[in-house]
Amino acid sequence: MSGASIAPEADQPKEFAFTPENLERAKKIIAKYPEGKQQSAVIPLLDIAQRQHHNWIPRVAMDHVADLLDMPRIRVYEVASFYTMFNKAPVGRHFFQVCTTTPCWLRGSGDVMRALQDRAACGNHETSEDGLFSVLEVECLGACVNAPMVQINDDFYEDLDYDKTVALIDALKAGQQTTPGPQNGRTNSEALSGATTLLNMRPGHRPAVPASAARPVADGAQADQPDPAPGGAPPAHEVAAQAEASPGAHRGDAEPEKKGRPVQKVETSGGHAGTTDKGEK
Ligand code: FES
């Protein structure tokens, strides 16, 4: 079905060619690479072939890609069999890749697999009788914060449990639209208890500013920028005003104030009045 398995001879079509639209796309991709390096387009071309052929790549499609790129067929077979996103045998319309690596396993990927077995009648490396579902256990898909998760065709479905997986399967069976992403209502990967930082970055949020705290805003500054912390940098418009009032202060030609090291006038032997730091030899 996927991974290293190759479709048996009986399932292999006899011929394959890109549609005119896909051939055009393939040519544009090939043209991106320098002369002599066109073989680097092998992965995007295999992807186009897979999408054209019901989400799996028959051997004749790999041969077609090899001929287009003028590369040995065995080299294309090697690439296609190395990357697990290329299916070398037919898969169901909804191809579930279930992450069962440690974080997802600890968070209940076993329940996700159980739900698939119970509701879709489909276990690991299997395709359901009706051709609707295929299931494959895979390694970490990089969405561990939202474990457990599955990839269905191109999309991630996260924060699953047994019931949510069953609901997802039922919706797909009914031909309903499903919504990828977290299935528990949280936004992306924010904390389960809700967002605690960057609250003013949330879509549509505009924090209320009390009239007493309203300040003029410099050109280009954000109106909802928080006040600087005590001791922090002053707002940009105050810095600009100070620079205008005392331009020398920013050219470095004003006497800087020395903190914690009081300056004391001393008389030199020649009666000349000079300055030195206290404690200086
Ligand atoms: S462990 Fe499952 S996405 Fe990383």
Boltz pocket constraint, residues with backbone or C-beta under 6 A from the ligand:
constraints:
  - pocket:
      binder: B
      contacts: [[A, 99], [A, 100], [A, 101], [A, 102], [A, 103], [A, 104], [A, 105], [A, 139], [A, 140], [A, 141], [A, 142], [A, 143], [A, 144], [A, 147], [A, 148], [A, 149]]
      max_distance: 6.0
